[in-house]
Amino acid sequence: MLSVFIDCGPDDHKLASTLGSLVPGAVEGIVREVVLVDRGMGADARKVADHTGCRVIARAALRDAIRAAKGDWLLFVEPGARLVPGWIAAVVEHVERVQEGRAKMPSARFRRAAIDRPRFLQRIREIRTAIAEGFVVRKEQAIGLAGQGVSVPTLEGMAKGVAVTRLDAEIRPAHRG
């Protein structure tokens, strides 16, 4: 059902916590594969990828990896972000609503966990990425987004500016710094 794509750079030592939050989805048969997009991954991230059976691709191969994804739905997430228990049911419910034509938007994001919601002044200063709260998208739509205008797409670029609905599940975003 779901292929997970994680954009990994040189400092992504928090990858293991993200993968740990995906384990229940793998056990339930929801997560079919995890693909790490190499943006200069460090040795620690490569070791984690090797031990957990993640597929590592070069950034230039992202379009082809999306086309070859095992899941009909894709989840883009940052390394260090953790899905909060209850995310599986929310994703399944969203997919069912889309398939039944009851969803306003086919793409979705998680809600930021209450403990991580910034206060008013923090929100003004915060630089937020398009995948900070995850991004759930149909494979067909992702293929279209990957083909738009740029020579080498990024997960961030594909998720930016896409209308979404909020899932009834939370995510603990990756902390910067």
Secondary structure, 3 states (H helix, E strand, C coil): CEEEEEEECCCCCCHHHHHHHHHHHHHCCCEEEEEEEECCCCHHHHHHHHHHCCEEEEHHHHHHHHHCCCCCEEEEECCCCEECCCHHHHHHHHHHHHHCCCCCCCCEEEEECHHHCCCHHHHHHCCCCCCCCCEEEEHHHHHHHHCCCCCCCCHHHHHCCCCCEEEEEEEECCCCC
